């Protein structure tokens, strides 16, 4: 290709930026044609960049470690681009079940005390009363005529048993902690079956206080016979560690809002939304048919969704604020939580009845699970972008070989479109550069988890995310600080 002069490069990038601005100002993300058009432009520029990277930016095959590093860098960069392209396709769909929830609420209110019974499982491990009490009291205040609350205590605390008796809710414990949260929920299934045995189960984490209409809004969606589970998003009354440390909670959404507000409604449009562990309602008969909540992975939530899909039942996403809880409060807890989610996703992929190996799954089910895996496997690229300048500075080893002018011709237009599309389609829940910076914090832990999972994916203990931590003290994560110091 003939080299472009500076004026031509400026024109290319100017018109790319102008096109992005036109899309963002003249269209709305709720319009299917706008999502398709903006997504197509972004995809074409990304593909053009990828072709250039593969064709013109790699060293010869005899440069030793420099060759290995360049090709490894390229592999993870292409994985990140592939994930972005896949996401553009996913974003073409979007669901909204508010009208169905309205109709369901009217039916349930008309039924009165004849409405189907619900067992409310509050799963707890080591949380103090200052956290649990909010959830129990909020559950007791749910606007619904027929439910039973079960506190599932996996730390066997007598004081909690006495408190539950005092406030009039059921209490369940077991002699061990086998299979972590899934085992605790299964113990709740067994003990409640001998008592209330309600046909529907609302699962809450210990720190998630339900809002009054949660059952009236969710149960009506089970009128659709293919719905096996209804999931609602997580909202938090405390800033996550990134917001807290940067002091941005008043002007920046928490890191998971893109997932809950954008990706899950999009995946639901493909019948591929999945359970996120709390604030969901599930049919007891289907869980019993599966032999209980599945126990093969540290992420029993997404595994539950895929076992239901295997039987032909979908997880429906109701994008309404129907519970509120605690975000991870410390940086260590935040990092460990992402590592656990990554590990659980890999574990489910490896299981013989999982979406990649098991029978009964549709192509749509398998592709969306691959999309989830690509999310985690693209994270090492963030880490490699941090390491690459250090290798170049000290050893002259580059991630790719190109002139700044070449990058302005191929890389900058793709970057402008990617940032513009991401900001637009998420309704400014992501912002250029800032969003990438927030991802850096967990990239090291996720990369380490992936490397470890390649060797030993199973057998590691389940780590509960600690809640109720003291944020008044300044804490330095020295291990993380040491990594970023160079």
TORTOR-646148 format. One record per residue (C-alpha): chain; z, x, y; residue number from 0. Coordinates in steps of 0.5 Angstrom, whole numbers, always signed. Layout:
BEGIN
  zafi     zz     xx     yy  doro
     A      Z      X      Y   NUM
...
***
This chain:
BEGIN
  zafi     zz     xx     yy  doro
     A     +0     +0     +0     0
     A     -2     +3     +7     1
     A     +4     +4    +11     2
     A     +6     -1    +17     3
     A     +8     +2    +24     4
     A    +14     +0    +27     5
     A    +11     -6    +31     6
     A     +8     -9    +25     7
     A    +15     -8    +22     8
     A    +18    -11    +28     9
     A    +13    -17    +27    10
     A    +15    -18    +20    11
     A    +22    -19    +21    12
     A    +22    -23    +27    13
     A    +18    -28    +24    14
     A    +22    -28    +18    15
     A    +28    -29    +22    16
     A    +24    -34    +26    17
     A    +23    -38    +20    18
     A    +30    -38    +18    19
     A    +32    -41    +24    20
     A    +27    -46    +24    21
     A    +29    -48    +17    22
     A    +37    -48    +19    23
     A    +36    -52    +26    24
     A    +30    -57    +24    25
     A    +32    -59    +17    26
     A    +39    -61    +13    27
     A    +41    -59     +7    28
     A    +42    -66     +4    29
     A    +34    -66     +4    30
     A    +31    -64     -3    31
     A    +25    -62     +0    32
     A    +29    -58     +5    33
     A    +33    -54     +0    34
     A    +26    -53     -4    35
     A    +22    -51     +1    36
     A    +28    -46     +4    37
     A    +29    -44     -3    38
     A    +22    -42     -5    39
     A    +21    -38     +1    40
     A    +28    -34     +0    41
     A    +26    -33     -7    42
     A    +19    -31     -6    43
     A    +22    -25     -1    44
     A    +27    -23     -6    45
     A    +21    -23    -12    46
     A    +17    -19     -7    47
     A    +23    -14     -6    48
     A    +24    -14    -13    49
     A    +17    -12    -15    50
     A    +17     -6     -9    51
     A    +24     -4    -12    52
     A    +21     -3    -19    53
     A    +15     +0    -17    54
     A    +16     +5    -12    55
     A    +24     +7    -11    56
     A    +25    +10    -18    57
     A    +26    +17    -19    58
     A    +22    +21    -25    59
     A    +25    +21    -32    60
     A    +27    +28    -32    61
     A    +33    +28    -26    62
     A    +39    +27    -31    63
     A    +45    +24    -28    64
     A    +41    +22    -22    65
     A    +36    +18    -27    66
     A    +41    +14    -31    67
     A    +45    +12    -24    68
     A    +38    +10    -21    69
     A    +36     +6    -27    70
     A    +43     +3    -28    71
     A    +44     +1    -20    72
     A    +37     -2    -21    73
     A    +39     -6    -27    74
     A    +45     -9    -24    75
     A    +41    -10    -17    76
     A    +36    -14    -21    77
     A    +42    -18    -25    78
     A    +45    -20    -18    79
     A    +38    -22    -15    80
     A    +37    -26    -22    81
     A    +43    -30    -21    82
     A    +41    -31    -14    83
     A    +34    -34    -16    84
     A    +38    -38    -21    85
     A    +43    -41    -16    86
     A    +37    -43    -12    87
     A    +34    -47    -17    88
     A    +41    -50    -19    89
     A    +42    -52    -12    90
     A    +36    -57    -12    91
     A    +40    -62    -15    92
     A    +47    -65    -12    93
     A    +51    -71    -14    94
     A    +56    -76    -11    95
     A    +60    -81    -15    96
     A    +64    -84     -9    97
     A    +60    -91    -10    98
     A    +61    -91    -17    99
     A    +69    -89    -16   100
     A    +69    -95    -11   101
     A    +67   -100    -16   102
     A    +71    -97    -21   103
     A    +77    -97    -16   104
     A    +76   -105    -15   105
     A    +75   -106    -22   106
     A    +82   -103    -24   107
     A    +85   -106    -18   108
     A    +83   -113    -21   109
     A    +86   -111    -28   110
     A    +93   -110    -25   111
     A    +98   -108    -30   112
     A    +92   -109    -36   113
     A    +89   -103    -33   114
     A    +88    -97    -39   115
     A    +95    -93    -40   116
     A    +95    -86    -37   117
     A    +99    -80    -40   118
     A   +100    -75    -34   119
     A   +101    -68    -37   120
     A   +105    -63    -32   121
     A   +104    -56    -35   122
     A   +109    -51    -33   123
     A   +111    -44    -34   124
     A   +117    -41    -30   125
     A   +115    -44    -24   126
     A   +122    -46    -20   127
     A   +124    -53    -18   128
     A   +122    -52    -11   129
     A   +115    -52    -14   130
     A   +115    -57    -20   131
     A   +119    -62    -16   132
     A   +113    -63    -11   133
     A   +109    -65    -17   134
     A   +113    -69    -20   135
     A   +115    -73    -14   136
     A   +108    -74    -12   137
     A   +106    -76    -19   138
     A   +111    -81    -19   139
     A   +108    -84    -13   140
     A   +101    -85    -16   141
     A    +98    -92    -14   142
     A    +97    -94    -21   143
     A   +101    -99    -25   144
     A   +101    -96    -32   145
     A   +102    -89    -33   146
     A   +108    -84    -36   147
     A   +109    -77    -34   148
     A   +110    -71    -39   149
     A   +113    -65    -36   150
     A   +111    -60    -41   151
     A   +116    -54    -41   152
     A   +113    -47    -44   153
     A   +119    -43    -42   154
     A   +124    -48    -45   155
     A   +129    -49    -39   156
     A   +135    -53    -40   157
     A   +136    -55    -33   158
     A   +129    -57    -33   159
     A   +130    -62    -39   160
     A   +136    -65    -35   161
     A   +132    -66    -29   162
     A   +127    -69    -32   163
     A   +132    -74    -35   164
     A   +135    -75    -28   165
     A   +129    -77    -25   166
     A   +126    -81    -31   167
     A   +120    -77    -33   168
     A   +119    -75    -41   169
     A   +120    -68    -42   170
     A   +117    -63    -48   171
     A   +118    -56    -50   172
     A   +116    -52    -57   173
     A   +119    -46    -60   174
     A   +114    -41    -58   175
     A   +108    -40    -53   176
     A   +102    -40    -58   177
     A    +95    -40    -55   178
     A    +99    -41    -48   179
     A    +97    -47    -44   180
     A    +92    -50    -49   181
     A    +98    -49    -54   182
     A   +102    -53    -49   183
     A    +98    -58    -48   184
     A    +97    -59    -55   185
     A   +104    -60    -56   186
     A   +104    -65    -51   187
     A    +99    -69    -54   188
     A   +103    -69    -61   189
     A   +109    -71    -57   190
     A   +106    -76    -53   191
     A   +102    -79    -59   192
     A   +109    -81    -62   193
     A   +111    -85    -55   194
     A   +106    -87    -50   195
     A   +100    -85    -53   196
     A    +95    -87    -47   197
     A    +88    -87    -48   198
     A    +87    -82    -42   199
     A    +90    -76    -40   200
     A    +91    -73    -33   201
     A    +93    -66    -33   202
     A    +96    -62    -27   203
     A    +98    -55    -26   204
     A   +106    -55    -24   205
     A   +104    -53    -17   206
     A    +99    -59    -16   207
     A   +101    -65    -13   208
     A    +97    -71    -14   209
     A    +95    -76     -9   210
     A    +96    -83     -9   211
     A    +89    -86    -11   212
     A    +87    -80    -16   213
     A    +87    -85    -22   214
     A    +84    -91    -19   215
     A    +79    -86    -16   216
     A    +77    -82    -23   217
     A    +78    -87    -29   218
     A    +73    -92    -26   219
     A    +67    -86    -28   220
     A    +69    -87    -35   221
     A    +65    -94    -35   222
     A    +59    -89    -36   223
     A    +60    -88    -44   224
     A    +57    -81    -44   225
     A    +63    -78    -39   226
     A    +68    -75    -43   227
     A    +72    -72    -37   228
     A    +73    -73    -30   229
     A    +74    -67    -26   230
     A    +76    -66    -18   231
     A    +76    -60    -14   232
     A    +82    -56    -12   233
     A    +85    -56     -5   234
     A    +91    -51     -3   235
     A    +96    -52     +3   236
     A    +97    -44     +3   237
     A    +92    -39     +5   238
     A    +89    -35     +0   239
     A    +91    -27     +0   240
     A    +84    -25     +4   241
     A    +85    -31     +9   242
     A    +93    -29    +10   243
     A    +92    -21    +10   244
     A    +86    -22    +15   245
     A    +89    -28    +19   246
     A    +83    -32    +18   247
     A    +86    -39    +15   248
     A    +85    -42    +22   249
     A    +77    -41    +22   250
     A    +75    -39    +15   251
     A    +75    -43     +9   252
     A    +78    -41     +2   253
     A    +74    -36     -2   254
     A    +73    -42     -7   255
     A    +71    -47     -3   256
     A    +63    -45     -4   257
     A    +65    -46    -12   258
     A    +68    -53    -11   259
     A    +64    -56     -5   260
     A    +57    -53     -7   261
     A    +56    -51    -14   262
     A    +60    -56    -18   263
     A    +57    -62    -14   264
     A    +50    -58    -16   265
     A    +52    -57    -23   266
     A    +54    -64    -24   267
     A    +47    -66    -22   268
     A    +44    -62    -28   269
     A    +50    -65    -32   270
     A    +53    -58    -32   271
     A    +59    -59    -28   272
     A    +66    -56    -32   273
     A    +73    -57    -32   274
     A    +77    -52    -28   275
     A    +84    -53    -31   276
     A    +88    -58    -27   277
     A    +87    -65    -23   278
     A    +82    -67    -29   279
     A    +83    -74    -33   280
     A    +80    -73    -40   281
     A    +79    -78    -46   282
     A    +85    -77    -51   283
     A    +80    -80    -57   284
     A    +75    -74    -56   285
     A    +80    -69    -55   286
     A    +83    -71    -62   287
     A    +77    -71    -65   288
     A    +76    -64    -63   289
     A    +83    -62    -66   290
     A    +86    -62    -59   291
     A    +85    -57    -53   292
     A    +81    -51    -56   293
     A    +85    -45    -56   294
     A    +80    -39    -58   295
     A    +79    -37    -50   296
     A    +84    -35    -45   297
     A    +80    -41    -41   298
     A    +81    -47    -44   299
     A    +78    -51    -39   300
     A    +71    -49    -39   301
     A    +71    -49    -47   302
     A    +74    -56    -47   303
     A    +68    -58    -43   304
     A    +63    -54    -47   305
     A    +66    -57    -54   306
     A    +65    -64    -50   307
     A    +58    -62    -49   308
     A    +57    -60    -56   309
     A    +59    -67    -58   310
     A    +54    -71    -52   311
     A    +60    -72    -47   312
     A    +59    -69    -40   313
     A    +64    -67    -35   314
     A    +63    -71    -29   315
     A    +65    -68    -22   316
     A    +68    -73    -17   317
     A    +68    -69    -10   318
     A    +74    -72     -7   319
     A    +81    -69     -4   320
     A    +85    -72    -10   321
     A    +91    -66    -11   322
     A    +93    -60     -7   323
     A    +96    -54    -10   324
     A    +98    -47     -9   325
     A    +93    -42     -8   326
     A    +94    -35    -11   327
     A    +99    -32     -6   328
     A    +99    -24     -8   329
     A    +93    -20     -8   330
     A    +95    -17    -15   331
     A    +95    -25    -17   332
     A    +89    -26    -14   333
     A    +85    -20    -17   334
     A    +88    -22    -24   335
     A    +86    -29    -24   336
     A    +79    -27    -23   337
     A    +79    -22    -28   338
     A    +82    -28    -33   339
     A    +77    -32    -31   340
     A    +71    -27    -32   341
     A    +74    -25    -39   342
     A    +75    -33    -41   343
     A    +68    -34    -39   344
     A    +65    -28    -44   345
     A    +70    -30    -49   346
     A    +67    -37    -50   347
     A    +60    -34    -50   348
     A    +62    -30    -56   349
     A    +65    -36    -60   350
     A    +61    -39    -66   351
     A    +62    -46    -63   352
     A    +61    -43    -56   353
     A    +54    -45    -52   354
     A    +51    -39    -54   355
     A    +52    -39    -61   356
     A    +54    -46    -63   357
     A    +49    -52    -65   358
     A    +49    -58    -62   359
     A    +48    -56    -55   360
     A    +42    -57    -50   361
     A    +37    -52    -47   362
     A    +40    -54    -40   363
     A    +47    -53    -43   364
     A    +46    -46    -45   365
     A    +42    -44    -39   366
     A    +48    -46    -34   367
     A    +53    -42    -38   368
     A    +48    -36    -38   369
     A    +48    -38    -30   370
     A    +56    -37    -30   371
     A    +56    -31    -34   372
     A    +51    -28    -29   373
     A    +56    -29    -24   374
     A    +61    -25    -27   375
     A    +56    -19    -29   376
     A    +53    -19    -22   377
     A    +60    -17    -19   378
     A    +59     -9    -21   379
     A    +53     -9    -17   380
     A    +58    -10    -11   381
     A    +62     -4    -13   382
     A    +56     +0    -14   383
     A    +54     -1     -7   384
     A    +61     +2     -5   385
     A    +60     +8    -10   386
     A    +53    +10     -8   387
     A    +54    +12     -1   388
     A    +59    +17     -4   389
     A    +55    +20     -9   390
     A    +49    +21     -4   391
     A    +54    +24     +1   392
     A    +57    +29     -4   393
     A    +52    +30     -9   394
     A    +45    +28     -6   395
     A    +45    +22    -12   396
     A    +42    +16     -9   397
     A    +42     +9    -12   398
     A    +34     +8    -10   399
     A    +29    +13     -7   400
     A    +25    +10     -1   401
     A    +24    +11     +7   402
     A    +28     +7    +12   403
     A    +21     +4    +14   404
     A    +20     +2     +7   405
     A    +26     -2     +7   406
     A    +25     -5    +13   407
     A    +18     -8    +10   408
     A    +21    -10     +4   409
     A    +28    -11     +4   410
     A    +30    -13    +11   411
     A    +26    -20    +10   412
     A    +29    -21     +4   413
     A    +36    -20     +6   414
     A    +35    -24    +13   415
     A    +32    -30     +8   416
     A    +38    -29     +3   417
     A    +43    -29     +9   418
     A    +40    -35    +12   419
     A    +39    -39     +6   420
     A    +46    -38     +4   421
     A    +49    -40    +10   422
     A    +45    -46    +11   423
     A    +46    -49     +4   424
     A    +53    -48     +4   425
     A    +54    -51    +10   426
     A    +57    -44    +13   427
     A    +62    -44     +7   428
     A    +59    -37     +7   429
     A    +57    -32    +12   430
     A    +53    -26    +12   431
     A    +57    -19    +11   432
     A    +64    -23    +11   433
     A    +63    -26     +5   434
     A    +61    -20     +1   435
     A    +67    -16     +4   436
     A    +71    -21     +1   437
     A    +68    -21     -6   438
     A    +69    -13     -6   439
     A    +77    -14     -7   440
     A    +76    -17    -14   441
     A    +70    -13    -16   442
     A    +74     -7    -19   443
     A    +78    -12    -23   444
     A    +72    -16    -26   445
     A    +68     -9    -27   446
     A    +74     -7    -31   447
     A    +75    -13    -35   448
     A    +67    -13    -37   449
     A    +68     -6    -39   450
     A    +74     -8    -43   451
     A    +71    -14    -46   452
     A    +65    -11    -49   453
     A    +70     -7    -53   454
     A    +75    -12    -54   455
     A    +74    -19    -52   456
     A    +80    -22    -56   457
     A    +87    -21    -57   458
     A    +90    -20    -50   459
     A    +95    -24    -48   460
     A    +95    -30    -43   461
     A    +97    -28    -36   462
     A   +100    -34    -32   463
     A    +98    -33    -24   464
     A   +105    -33    -21   465
     A   +107    -38    -16   466
     A   +112    -38    -10   467
     A   +112    -31     -8   468
     A   +115    -29     -2   469
     A   +110    -27     +4   470
     A   +114    -25     +9   471
     A   +114    -18     +6   472
     A   +109    -13     +7   473
     A   +106    -11     +1   474
     A   +101     -5     +0   475
     A    +97     -5     -7   476
     A    +97     +2     -7   477
     A    +92     +3    -13   478
     A    +87     -2    -10   479
     A    +88     +2     -3   480
     A    +87     +9     -7   481
     A    +80     +7    -10   482
     A    +77     +5     -3   483
     A    +80    +11     +1   484
     A    +74    +16     -1   485
***
